[in-house]
Amino acid sequence: MARTSVLLVDDDCELGQMLTEYLSAEAFSVVTAIDGGSALKLVANESFDLVILDVMLPSMSGFDVLRRLRRTLSVPVIMLTARGEDNDRISGFELGADDYLSKPFNPKELLARMRAVLRRTSRDEKHSSHEIAVGALRLDAAGLDASVDGHALHLTGAEFRVLELLIRVPGRTRSRELLTERVLGRKLTPYDRSIDTHVSNLRRKLAERKCTGVEIRNIRGAGYVLTHSARQP
C-alpha cells in the first residue's frame, strides 16, 4: 500500500523529528525542510500529497513560500501559526491555504486535520465531469475549474468547494455549520470565522471577473446563498 507523501516545512528540528516519527507510524512518508528555499526546491523535484507549512521561517516566511507554491501547484497546504494569530490565519487563507493549526498543538489534531484535507481532495477528484453553470459562471467539478465568461477564476481548493456547494443549489441557503463541515472537515466552533474568510475571498474574485448577476449573499443567522439575476440590457 502506497504511503501518503507529506512535506513538513518547519525550522524547529525537534518538532520536525517528533512529527516525522509520529506520522511515519500512521502510514505517511515525511520529508522535512527547515527553510522556504529548501522546501521550494523539494517541491520542484518531487510530488507531495500534502504540505505542512510553518508561518515563521528564516529568510523566507511561510506566506512567501505559499505564494510561490500557488503560482503553479494546487497541492493541499496546512499552515502552522503561532499563538492562534487571526491575521496569520486570514493571510494564509487569502494566499490559498486549505487549513490552519495554531501552535502548540496535539499531534493527534494535526493528524485529524491532515486526513480531513486528504479526504476532501480525494472526493474532489472523483466528482462527475458534469459542468454546472449559473449565468456566466461555470464550474467543472471534475477538472476543479471555474470561469466567468470563459475567463478562469483562480480559486483555492477551499474556495472551489464553497462555490460548488452553493452553485449546486442556487437560491438555497447553506448554513455555516454545513459549509465548515463539508469544506474544512470539522465542526463549527463559536469563534471560527474560516468559512467567512473563504466566502469573502470568493466574492472578491467574482467581482474582479465582473461576474454580473451572480451574488453570494449572507443570510443573517442562516448562512450563505448564491443567487442569480438576469443581466440588464
HELIX and SHEET records of a PDB file:
HELIX    1   1 CYS A   13  SER A   24  1                                  12    
HELIX    2   2 GLY A   36  ASN A   45  1                                  10    
HELIX    3   3 GLY A   62  LEU A   69  1                                   8    
HELIX    4   4 ASP A   86  LEU A   95  1                                  10    
HELIX    5   5 PRO A  107  GLU A  125  1                                  19    
HELIX    6   6 GLY A  157  ILE A  167  1                                  11    
HELIX    7   7 ARG A  176  LEU A  179  1                                   4    
HELIX    8   8 THR A  180  LEU A  184  3                                   5    
HELIX    9   9 SER A  194  GLU A  208  1                                  15    
SHEET    1   A 5 PHE A  28  ALA A  33  0                                        
SHEET    2   A 5 THR A   4  VAL A   9  1                                        
SHEET    3   A 5 LEU A  50  ASP A  54  1                                        
SHEET    4   A 5 VAL A  77  ALA A  82  1                                        
SHEET    5   A 5 ASP A  99  LYS A 103  1                                        
SHEET    1   B 4 GLU A 131  VAL A 134  0                                        
SHEET    2   B 4 LEU A 137  ASP A 140 -1                                        
SHEET    3   B 4 ASP A 145  VAL A 148 -1                                        
SHEET    4   B 4 HIS A 151  LEU A 153 -1                                        
SHEET    1   C 2 VAL A 214  ILE A 219  0                                        
SHEET    2   C 2 GLY A 223  HIS A 228 -1                                        
END                                                                             
